[in-house]
Amino acid sequence: MAGMRLGPLLRYVDWDTGGSATIWVEADRPCTAEVRCADGAGGTVRTFQIAGHHYALVPVTGLTPGATTAYEVLLDGVRVWPLPDSPFPPSTITTPAVPGRAPSARAASGPGLRLTFGSCRQAAPPTDRHGPHGPDALDTLAARLAADPEAVRPDVLLLLGDQVYADHLSRETRQWIAARRDLREAPGAQVADYEEYTRLYYESWLDPEIRWLLSTVPSLQIFDDHDVIDDWNTSAAWVAEMRATAWWQERVLSGLMSYWVYQHLGNLSPAELAADALYGAVREAPDGTDALRAFAAAADADPATARWSYRRDFGRYRLLMVDTRAARVLAEDGRAMLDPAEHQWLRDNALEGHGGYDHLLIGASLPWLMPPLIHDAEVWNAALCRGDRGPRWARIGENLRRRSDLEHWAAFPASFAALSDLIEEVGTGPRAPATVCVLSGDVHHAYVAEPRIPSTARVFQLTCSPVHNSIHTAVKWGFRLGWSRLGRWLGRGFSRHGRTGRPPLSWRRTDGPWFGNQLMTLALSGRTARLRLDQAHRERQGARLVQVLDRDLTAPE
């Protein structure tokens, strides 16, 4: 009898008709996966095989718009979800009310959107819930929602990178890996192959609260460096050094393969899946491993062969999720966060239907607007590495870049300027949306920043990190210094030494910084936008989310 190893994860929910969704599962053998909904909707599909593992992305059709319906998962006709004696509420699919199809008052102008986002979540095994990172914000959100079935839930979870940590393993995972290979050989106590990547996802997504949450709230995901390795694609020199090792190729190919299976597929709509040649080939093959491995090898060798970025429209709200890791141009004389094709994709999707959406959200794991001192240091470092101050400073710059993670948008000055120009173009004029918000994580603190640009729309950098991690006290004070007046003055010193000039725009921090495990929620309704930040606090009876910010982003200042 087939069993379910992982899942279910509710991934795509259709906001055009409100009638379909996709649900991801991993089984322990080849089988037929089926989803049955209480309202009669459902779907069935055969599993596909990758490296001895069996997966299905079940298309669910016939859902009722503007409704919430419970569902169950069956493998070869036997119910495997909900689990027997589950303490959690039923897993459900909530579809948006579609204007003209649902009788609710909310449908008259289209549904609003509640989007909860964050990044950097190190899994906490059940034996380590009170570990050094403190309470897990996502786990705490799940517990709160499970305890109160009537509580308002997010419409979407946006997970902005570092869903798993391939280079920072828990004690339990290290012990598991040590039982299958010698940790004295490279890459040591890090993930080495596809099988070990699967272990990371089991550890992260089998947490009971997280498993239930992901089964009932749709999630969208994108990778960052730790999903593969710290500093992934930071520079051409870094890539050359990694490719010279005996273990790197298996590591990066396994990272891309597992990301495609566990995260990327669920980001796509049924129509996009139907048009995806790789997905079709993997499903049709008795074993899709070779096809997926060849794709990963091509994507690693030439980023232009794969696109990890994607677009989702939620009624009149547009989200563009941008790959800021694999799409880079790393040659020092032409460094870019996005290669030309990727940047054109971003422009085209931001400008298509301009005036037809009320809010533009750009999801990027790495922040666009950073503390000014750090921004100036990254621009300075890019000039050094480019050779502007000679070969000795270039070597110093490369060392600093890796040691200090100087690889955000500011470290790619032309890309920073291009994104700034695009945001100003989209946000200016009578057809501008009410807001343009860049949603990011990575930097292990949260803040709101607003650029000083002559746009019609309100423009914000919304950064929220970590979901479950920690930060060294010295780094915390470094970020505080980065936002201060003294930091701005020090940043000008970097600019003078690197002869880089002033940034193409200025910005100010309006809220934060906050440190701790946290989640932001952006609530959109018509042309209004409200932002909330909740932090997970440990208490005698467990943990709870404490609100530390509630702000109307569209209110006049």
C-alpha positions, 0 to 999 in steps of 0.5 A: 500500500502506498504511503505519503512521505511528505505533503500535502502542500497547497500551492497554486490557487486560481484567481481568475475563475476561482475554480482550480488549484494544485496540491503537491505530494510525495509518496513512498512508491509509484501510485495514483494520487487523488484529491477529493473535496467536500464540494465534489471538486477534485483531481487525479494524477500518476506520480513521477519519479526522480532519484528513487522518489515519487511525486505528484502535483495534483490539479484540482478542478471544479472548485466553487469560487468564493468558498472554503472547502475541506479536502482529503488525499488518497493514494491508490484509492486509500485515504492518507490525509488527514492523518488519523487522529489529527489534532488539526482542523481540516485542510481546506482550499479557499478560492477567491470570490470572482466578480460576476460569479459569486454573490458576495458583496466583496466580489463586486470590486474583486477580492482583497489580498492578504500576503504574509512573507518572510525568509530564512527559516532554519528548521527546528526538529521536534526535539529542538523547539527551544533551540538557540534561534528562539521560537519559529515565527511560521510555526507560531503562526500555524499554531495560532491559526490551528487553535482558532479555525475562525481566525483570518488566514493569509491568502498566500504565504510568500517564502523569499529564500533560504527555505532549507539550509544546505550548509548549516545542518541540524544535529539530527541531520548531521547524524543521519548523513554521517551514517551514509558517508564519511564527514571527514571528506568534502563537503563534510557536514553539508549536503552532498547529493539529491538524497541529502537534500530530500532530508532537509525538506523532510526535516522542515516540512514534516513539522506538524504545525508547518505541515498543516499550515502548508496544506491549507494556505497556498505558498509561493517560493523562491530560492536564495543562497543557502538553498544551495550554499552560502554566497552562491554565485557571488562572483566569477572567481567564486564560481571558478573556485567551486567548479575546481572542487571534486564535490561541487557539481553534484552539490549544485545539480542536486540543489537545482533538481530538488528546488525544481521538484520541491519548490519551483513546480508549485509556483506554476499555474496549470497552464504553465505546467501544461506548456513546460516541456521538462515537466511533460518529459519527466511525467512521461518517462519511467524515471525522470532523473536523467531529464531533470539532471540534464536541465539542471546542468544546462541551467548551471552552465548557462542561466539563460536556459532556465527561468526561475522568475514567475508572475502571479496576478491576484485580480488587480494585484500583480506579483513578480517574483524575481530570481536574484541568484541564478540569473546573474552576470558575473564578469567583473566588467559587466556584472548584473543582478539579472541577465539581459533576458531576465531584466527584459522579462521583468520590464515586460511583465511590469509594464504589460497592462500598465494601469490595469492593476492597483498594486505592483509587488516585486518579490526579490530575496535580496533587498533593493534598498539597504542601510545606506552605509552598506549600500555605499560599501557594496558599490565601493567593493564592486569598484574595487573588484572591477579593478578601478583601484588596481589589482591589489585592491581588487584582491582585497575587494574579492576577499571582503565581498565573500567575508561580508556578503557584499552581493545585494542590488547595490553590488551590481550598480547598473542593475540597481539603477535599472530597477530604480528606473523601472520602478519610477517608470511604472509608478509615475503618471495617471496610470500608476498603481497605488503602490510599488512594493519590493518584498525581500528578506535575507538580511536578518532584520526587518525594516520599511524604507521609502525612496525619494523619487518623483513618483505618483505611486507610493514606493516601499522596500519591505524587508522581513527576515528571519522567520527562524534564525538569529544574528550575531550581536556585532552584526546587529549593531552594524545594521543599526550603524548602517541606518544612522547619520554616522553610517551615512557619513562613513558611506560617503568615505567609501564613495570617495575612495572608490570614486563611485559618486552618489547613488542615483536616488536617496531613501529613508528608513521609515520604520524599524529596524526590528530584530527577531523571528518575524513575519510581515503581512501586506493586506491589499484592498482596492487601492489601499495597502496596510502593513503589519509586522508580527514577532514570535515571542517565547512565553511560559506556555509556548510562543505567540506572535506579538504585533509590533507594526500596523501601518497604512502604507497609502495614508498621506504623511 
